[in-house]
Amino acid sequence: MTRPNELTFAPLGGVGQIGMNLSIYGLAGKWLAIDLGVYFGDEEHLPGIDLVMPDVRFLEKEKKNLVGLVLTHAHEDHFGAIIDLWPKLKCPIYATQFSAALFEAKCASERNPPKIPVTVVPSGGRINLGPFDIEFIPVAHSIPESHAIALHTPFGTVLHTGDWKIDPTPIIGLPTDEKRLRELGDAGVLAIIGDSTNAVRDGRSPSETEVAATLTKLVKAAKGRVAVTTFASNVARLRAVAEAAQAAGREVVLVGRAMERVVQVARECGYLDGLPAFRNADYYGHFPPDKVVALCTGSQGEARAALARIASDDHPMVTLNKGDTVIFSSRTIPGNEKAVGTIINGLVTQGIEVITDRDALVHVSGHPRRDELRDMISWVRPQLLIPVHGEALHLHEHAKLARACGVPRTMIVKNGDLVRLAPGDAAVIDELPSGRMFKDGLILEDSKSRAVSERRRLSFAGCAFVALAVTMKGELVDDPAVDLIGIPEKNLKGEVMEDVVFDIVVNIVENLPKARKRDPDAMAESVRRAVRSSLADQWGKKTMCYVHILQVED
């Protein structure tokens, strides 16, 4: 499948959606992977599924030619699938210090994780993997040490932007390296594979410094306790909250394991230098209400995270009361609106003041808006732009903007498309295996898993279980056992559903032709059809039905 005389690119995740990022590049018979992330399942469409990951069947077959996995940064949608999928690939991993340290801490928190070696690359560094000359170019984003990846090849340079924005005052880390990007543009860039997340939003994303000023103002003005929830990985935001607390004479208390893990790594890497140590949740109750700020996990409404438990008054150490303030220093990820709304409504009902990004500048995106995309294009001046990291609308708008900026060629691709970048005109030349894998508890499932589809059906229409003991001639030995799960107890007439189904089963069995009575499979199918039909008539839904028949000697 490798094409030795071509430079190719294929997204195996992260196109047509935001999340589950995995991109591969082919050159001289070898493959390079960039990022290996997750997408978070939702209970409505994927009940019981914790994480969704890219299908790596293609890379498994090509693993002898896979020279490495390079990480742009340490967000879950870019590195969250490594622990589960690396054992299938067993390739070297390359990341900068913070990403490597956060990954090590993530592994330490897992039960029996595989031993996965990571090679640390300096920020702005350059490495060679097989035929790939790889440069890490610093970019601003909502986590430390984010990098665009420049692939220098005999066919030209490809800029894989990763997640980025333009922020001249990022609080933590380096700003986007405009100088180096302009140098790449002057030398000539074959293609940009670019972040499209905010391609529908005009203007520029504000700076983290502006958010920090707002947080300081709000914390100083608060009368009672203050809780702030944000993405744990946004170390700049954690620092801004800590500085706001310091300015208001308050102590910071960490609430949530993800917060504790990231803070430990951030301190080790020097990103929280100059700040006093944060307290753990045990200390929360020892401080007067006007002397504490709780920094909480749960900004996306996660049921098991700290804020959800606080909102339902179920947290063992942290409580909030009327007059206290909760600041959502985050934006709700599409799909999480209902869960976040439930928490906000619960807090408001208790008389707690809730502040979101609708009320004040308490959050900024880590992704480029349209003016920033224009800047990147003007600096790099690519011959080709392929939008990634976005849904269909984001990809379309990014490509449209690129054309308006004079980019000679744009291409919108889908997951699995193998694109020849050079030589010659860029084109989709093949389709690679792609898809999704589900993390179902401890088990990794194919997206066609029967368990997942059946669970979805169960959540919609319940299930009927029928057990029959019959003689070899098909006569009932005892009353049928009927168990209805997730089905209303009574029908419109007020009749008990289990009784109705019981009568249907007895009637069907007693009136079957002798030949079908002696055939347990035929009897089971007749009962199954009758029960499903009866429940559909009385309930209006086609439920699942399982029939078990035990034949006993006469």
N, C-alpha and C positions, 0 to 999 in steps of 0.2 A: 504493500500500500504506500510505502514511502516513495517519493519521487525525487531522485538524486539531482536532477537538472532543473528543479523548480523551487521557488520559495512559496510555501503555502501557509494558509491560516484557516483554522476552523474553531468556531465557538461550540463547545459541548454543553454549555450552560450559560445563563446570563443574558440571553437575547430573547426578546418578547416578554421579559419579566425583569423584576429587580430582585436579584438574589441568585444563589446557586451558581456563582461564577466559575467557569473553567474554560480557558482558551489554550489552544495548542498551535504551535508553529512547526512546520516541517522544512528541513534543509539538508541536502547531501545525505539523504537516507536516515536522518535522525529527527527526533521530535523533542520539543521543549514545551513544558506545560507552565502556564502562568495562572496561579490561584486555584483553589479547590474549596469552594464554599458551599454553604447550605441555604436553604429556603425554609422558612418556618411554616409548618402545616397549620391549617385552621380546622377547628372541630366540626364546622358545618360541612365542608367538602371532604375532609380527610380525618374522620373521627379516630382518636387514639394515636394519630401519627405525630411524633415529636418533631422530626426533621425530614426534609426532602433534600436529596443529594443528586448530583449528576451521575448518569450511567457511564461507567468507565470501561465498558467492555472493549472498546477499540484500543485504549491504552494498555489494557491487560495483555492483549494479543501482541502489542508492539513494545512491551516493556523492555525488551533487550535493546531496543533502539531509543528508549526514553532517557535522555541525558540528564534530566533534572526537573524539579518543580521550583519555580521562583515565586515568591510572595511579594505582592505590591504593598500590602499592609495587613494588620491583624484584626480586621472586622470579621464577624462570623460568616457573612455572606461571601467572604474571600478565603477564609482558612478553616472554617468550622467543620468541614468534611474530612479533614486529613486523618484524624484518629481512626475513623471507621474505614476509610478507603485506602490509606497508605499500604496496609498489608497486601492489597491486591497488586500494588505497583512496585513497592520497595525501591523507589528511586531516591537519589540525593535531594535534599531540600535546602534552599538558600533564602535567607532573610536577614534583615538588619537587626540590631541588638534588641530593640524593644519588642518587635514581632517575635523573635526567637524566645525571649524571656517570657512573654505572655503565653506563648504556645507551651513552653515547659511547665508553667504554672497550671495551664489548662489540663495537661496530661496528668499532673500530680493530683488533680482533683477527681480523676476518673478511677473507676474500679479496674484494676489490672490492664492498664493501657499498654499497647505495644511500645517497645523501645525505638523511638524514631529520632535518628540523629539529624540535627540542623546545623548547617554551616553558616556562621555569622559573616555578613558582608558589611563593610562600612557604608554609612550613608553617603551617597554620591560616588560609591565605588564602582569598579568595573571587573568583570570576571569572564572567563572563557569556558563554555561548556560545549564540548564537541565542536561543531562548526559555528556555534553562536557566540558572538562577541556582545556581551550583555552589560548595559550601563544603567545604574540606578540613579534616577534624577529626582531630587527632592521636590515634593509638591505639598501645598497646604491641604489639609483635610481634617476631619473631626476625630482623628486618632494620631498619636505621634508616629513619626517616621514613615509617612506614606510616600510612595515613589512611583513615578512613571518609569516604564522600562523601555529603553531604546535598544533595539536589536540592530546591530551593525552587521550587514551581510554583503557578499559580493554583488548582490542584486540591488543594493540600496539599503537605506535605514528605515525601519518601521518603528513608530512611536506608539507603544501601548500605554495609554494614559493612566490606567487604573482609575481610582476615585480621586478627584482633585477639585480645587477651587483656587481663586486668586484672593489671598488675604495678606496684605502687606504687614499687618500687625497680628499674628496668629497666637500670641501669648506663649505658646509652647512650640518648640521646633522651628524649622526653617520655613520661610515663605516659598512659594512656587518659584523655581529657579528660572526666571525670565531670561537671564543672560545666556544660560546654557541652551535653552530652547531656541533662542534666536540664532545661536551658533549652529545648531542642528539645521535650522531652516536655511541659513546661508550656505551650508554644505550640501543641501538637497535632501529632502525627505520623500521617500516613496509613498508611505501611507501613514495615516493616523487611524488607530483602532480606539475609538473615543467614548468616554462617559457621556450618556445622554439623559441622565436622571432629571435634570432641571431644564431640558431644552425647550419646554413649553413656558418657562417663566422669563419675563422681560427683566432687563436691568442687571444688577450685580447683587450677589449675596453679601449681606453686611459682615463686618469683621467680628471675631470672637471678643475683641476688646470692647466693642459696643455692648455686647451681651454682659460682659463682666461689670461694666458701669451700671447697667440696669439692675443686675442682681444685688450689687452693693447698696443701691438706693432702696430697693424693696426690703432687704434684710434689715437695714437700719430703721426703716419706718414701721416694721412689724412690732406688734405689742406682745403677743404671746409666743408660743413655740413656732418654729419654722421648720418645715420639711421640704427638701428639694429633691425631685426625682429627675434623673437624666440617664443617658446611656452610660454604663459604667466605663466603657472604653474611651469616653471623651475626656481625656486627662486634662485638657485645657479648661474644660467646664468644671471639673472637680477642683482645679486650682482656683478658678474664679469664685466658686462657692466658698472655698476655704478663706480666700482673701476678703470676701464680703463678710464672712463671719468674724474674722479678725478685726475688721474695721468697726463692727458693731459690738465688740466685746463678748462674742459668743464662742463656745467650743463646738467643734465638728464631731458628730457621732456617726459612724458608719453602720448602716443597717442593710444587710444583704451580703451573701458570700461573694457574689461577683464584684461588688464594690471593694471588699477586703482584698480580693485577689489582684485586681488592677492597681489599687493603691500600693500594695506591696511591691509590685513590679515597677511602678512609676517611681517609687522612692529609690529602688535599687539602681534605676537608670538615671537618677538625678533630676527628674522632672518636677519633683515637689520640694526641692531644696529651699531652705529658708522658711518653711512653714512648720509650725509645731505639730507634734504627732497627733493623729486623729484618735478619738476614743472608740472603743467598741460599744455595742448596744447595751452592755451591762451597766454602763455609766449613765445612760440617758436619764433615768429617774432621779439621779443625784443632783441634777442642775436645775436652778430656777427656770421657769418658762422663758424668760427673756435672756437667758444665757446659753441657749443651745440651738444648734441647727442639725437636723437629722438629714443625712445624705443617703437617699433610699434607692434601691432597685425597684423596678416595676413600672417604668414610664410607659410601657406598651400594654398595660393591663394584665400582665401575666398572673395567673391565678395563684401561683405558689410564691410569687415575689413579695418583698417586704411591704410595699405600699398597699397591695390588695388586702393583706392581712391586717394592716393598720386601719384601713378604711372599714373593714368589717369587725373591728375591735377584737381581733383574734391574734394579735401579736403578743407574745409573752412578756416583752420588755418595753415596747414603745406604744404610747397612746397619744391621741390628739383630742382636744376639747374645743368647745365653742370659742371662737375668737382667735384660734390658731390659724396659721397660713400654710398652704401647700402650693409650691411652685412647680409646675410641669415645664422644666427646662428642656423641652423635646418637642418633636412633631410626631403625631400619630402615624405610624406606618399604615398604608392602605390595607384594610382587612381587620385591623385591630380597633376600629372605631367603637364597636359595641362594647368590647371589654373595657376600654378606657372610659367610655361614657358611664358605664356601671359604677366604676370607682369614683369618678367625679360626682355623680349624683349621690352616691353614698356619703361622700365627704360634705357636700353642700347641705344635705339633709341634717347632718349633725351640727350645722352652724359654722363650719370651717370655711374660711375664705380660700378659694381656688383661683390661681393665676396661671393662665396658659399663654401661648404665643399669640392668641387673639387679643389679649389684654395689654401685653407689653412685650418689648424686645428681649424675651428670655430664651430665645433659641434662634440659631441661624443654621442653614443647611451647610453640609460639607461638600456640596456639589456645585458645579458652575452653572450660572444662569446665562442667558443668551449673549450678553455683552462680554462675559468672560470667555465663552466659546469663540466669539469673534476674535478676541485677543489671541487666543491659542492658535487659531487658524492663521492669523496675520503674522505671528512669530515663526511658525513652522512651515507654512506654505506647502502643504503636501500635494502630491499629484492625485491622491485617492484618499477618501475618508469613508470608513465603515463605522457607522454608529452601533454601539453595544450598550449594555447596562441600562436597559429601559424597556418599557412596554411598546406596543406598536406605535402609538401616538408619539412617544418620545423619540423613537428612532426616525420616524417620518419627519418630524420637525427639525431634528438635528441635521438630517441630510438636506432638507430644504434650505436651512440656514447656510450650510456649507456651500451649496451651489450659488446662493446669493453673494457669498464672500469670494467667489471666483475659483473655488476648488474645481479642477477639471473633471473629476469623476467621483461619484458617490455610489455606494452599493448598500442595499438593505438585505441582510441575510437572515437565515433562521438557524437554530441550533442544529448541528450536524452537517451544515453546508461546508464543503471543502473548497476554499477559494484559492486559485492561483493568483498570487500577487505579482509575480514576475518569473520569467521574462514575458514580454508581450502584454497585451491588454488583460487587466484583471477579469476573472470570470469564475463562476461556480463550475467546477469540473467533476465533482463527485459528491456523494452523500454518505457520511460516516454514521455508524450506529450511534444513536443518542437517545436520551430519555431521562427518566427519573427513577431514583431508588428511594425507598421509604425506611426511616428508622422507626421501627415499631417496638417500643420497649428496648430490649437488648438485641433484637433481631433485625437484620438488614434484609428488606423485602424488595422484590421486583415490583415495578409500578402496576403490573398486571396481577398482583397478588390477590387470590380469592378472598383472603381474610379481610382486606381493606374494602373491596367492593361489597362483600356481604355485610360488613359492619355498617356501611353507609345505608344499605337497604334496611338493616335492622333499626337504625336510628329513625328511619322514615315510617316504617310500617310494621315493626315488631315481628314476632315469630310465634307460630303455633307448634307445639310438640304433642304428638299422639303416640302412645305405646299400646300395642295389642298382644295379648297372649291367645293363640288359637291352636286348635287341634290340627292334625295332618289333613283333615277334611275341610279345614277353614272355619270351624265352629268356635265361637268365643268361649274361652275357658273362664274368663272373669270380666268384670266391667273394664272398658277402655280407660286408660289414664290420659287425661287431657291437661295440658299446661299452656296457658297463653301469657306471653311476655310482651309488654309494650302495647297491649291491645286493650281498648276500653272494657270496663267490667260489665257494662250493660249496653244493649242496643236501644234504638229509638223507642221501642215499645216497653222498655224497662226490664226486658228479659235478661237474665244472666248469660253472658256470652259463652262461658264454659259449658253451661247446661245445653245451650243451643248446639254447640259443636259436638258435645257428647251424643246428643240425639241423632245428629247427622251421621256421625261415625257408625253408631249402632245400626241405623237404617241402611246405610250403604253395605256394610258387611253382611247383614242378614239377607239382603236382596241380590247379592252378586250371583252370577251364574256359577254352577258347580266347578267348571273348569278354572275360572279366575279365583275362586275360593281356595283351590288347592295350590295356586301359584302365589307365594308370598310377595313377589315383586309386583305382580299385577294387582294384588289386593292393596298394597301400599300406594301404588300410583292412583288407583281409584279413590282411595280415602283422601290422598293429598289434593287431588283435583276438586273433590267435593267440598273439603274444608276451605280451600282458597276461594272457591266460588261463593260459598255461603257467607264468608267473612266480607268478601267484596260487595255482596248484595246488601249486607247489614251495616257495613262501616264505610264503604266507598273507597277502600284501599286494598291493593293486592299484597297481602302479607306473605312472608315466607312460611313454609310448612314442612316439618320433618316427621316422617312416620317410621316407627320401629316396630317390626313384627317378630315375635318369638313363637316358633312352632314347638309344640310339646307333643309327646307320644299320647295317643288315645288311651 
